[in-house]
Amino acid sequence: MSFVIGSLIGHLNATQPDVRVILQEFRACLNDYREISEAWYGGILDAEQQFKVGDEVDTQDKDDKDPATLYATCPANGKLTLVHSFEAARFVPIGNTRARIVQVEDGRLFGKNEIAKAIEVTIGPSGIKEVPGCIPGQQYKVTFFPDPTRAQIDALYGSYQSVIGQLEGWLQSEWNGKFLPLWRAHSTADMTERVLQQLEAAWDGLVRVIMRLWEDIKSLYDLIAHPRENYEKLSKFFSEEEITRIYNASKEGLETALLIASDEPLLWIYVAAIVAWVSML
């Protein structure tokens, strides 16, 4: 009990935070991420590069230079589209990547056998290479030979600056419109009023943020993990045609949500924004 009382008194006597310092630390949040991810103790914390041929996808660490191999079936138009980029919610290409394409068939005992002459290509600065002349319906082995440069990795981190700028603007507006008036009222309030302000601000602010995050996570999990249950619920209120339209309309949003969930630097920025928001409170 004494710890709780002491903590409460500490909050009641708290001084107004320096919003300039908070925003400065937020603007530098990716520097912290990059330092940790590139250190030997970074563990699994790291952005990734992505290799894609049609619907086939593979990933590996952002600076990994090991070959990546995918097997894809040539579509009806006779063209294979190769994509090399970073795995991010926004498309950030990795160009000047060599690739080897060769037709294969299943072996009698195991593996896949190459049955034609290989084609060597280079993916340009756009990160996308369309390779014509493939046989529709035939399977191809596509091997990427990545060689990501420091400049390309810098471009990845640079691509998040607009997101950081937008969130910084939101934090600034939260401070000017919400937190600064509360701090001014706090500094002139007596002890009883301060207790009420602390409880009201903490409950109204933090709980709403946490609940919104929880609802987003829970809804996404339910949609992915329990599609049949979701379908059965919807079928009680909508026709089959209406359900199809609902799922088609939500497909793009779901794909975007999954892409954001795999974008480590972007999630790091979001968490940093929440930390800054709580610091202002």
Secondary structure, DSSP 4 states (H G I P E B T S, - for coil): -HHHHHHHHHHHTPPPP-HHHHHHHHHTHHHHHHHHHHSTT-TT---EEEEEETTEEEEEETT--S-EEEEEE--TTS-EEEEEEESSSS-EE--SEEEEEEEEEE-SSSSEEE-S--EEEEE-TTSEEEE----TT-EEEEEEE----HHHHHHHHHTTHHHHHHHHHHHHHHIIIIIHHHHHHHHHS-HHHHHHHHHHHHIIIIIHHHHHHHHHHHHHHHHHH-HHHHHHHHHTTS-HHHHHHHHHHHHHHHHHHHHHHT-HHHHHHHHHHHHHHHHH-
